[in-house]
Amino acid sequence: MMKLNLGCGLDKKHGYINIDIKKTVKPDVICDARSMPFEDNTFFRVLCYNILEHVHDLPSVMKEIHRICMDGSIIIVDAPYYRSHGAFNDPTHVRYFTENTFDFWDIKTETGKKYAHQVNAEKMPFRVLRVKKSRSLRKIWEIYGIKFKLQVIKK
């Protein structure tokens, strides 16, 4: 059972295939997340820690994640929350995340029922299993990140 650390940067995980687009961080595999060199149904777990806010074409990356994952695979996404000051500090961020960002890919949600066609989710659905906001250690009232647990649906 294979596990993938997508966009690993300097945070390489033991027991995972660590991939990144930047060769300077010395990942196991250098590639773009929109076109990964893996066969269909290869992975049962994918980590996306602080990567998806940097991609310009999120639907293409989600399609590729769906392709390389087995049915029932778990995807963990950690991303900046849209109301966080930290989300706007990094000039390489191209998007921010709300509690409902992945509802577009979950055809059981109201958003997914109405808009799944916009991200082609009827052909590559995910299930949103959990959404959890992370709070700042310095300012307990400030939410700075959001973590999602998604499941790949193929059958």
Secondary structure, 3 states (H helix, E strand, C coil): CEEEEECCCCCCCCCCEEEECCHHHCCCEECCCCCCCCCCCCEEEEEEECCHHHCCCHHHHHHHHHHHEEEEEEEEEEEEECCCHHHHHCCCCCCCECCCHHHHHCCCCHHHHHHHHHHCCCCCCEEEEEEEEEECCCCCCCEEEEEEEEEECCC
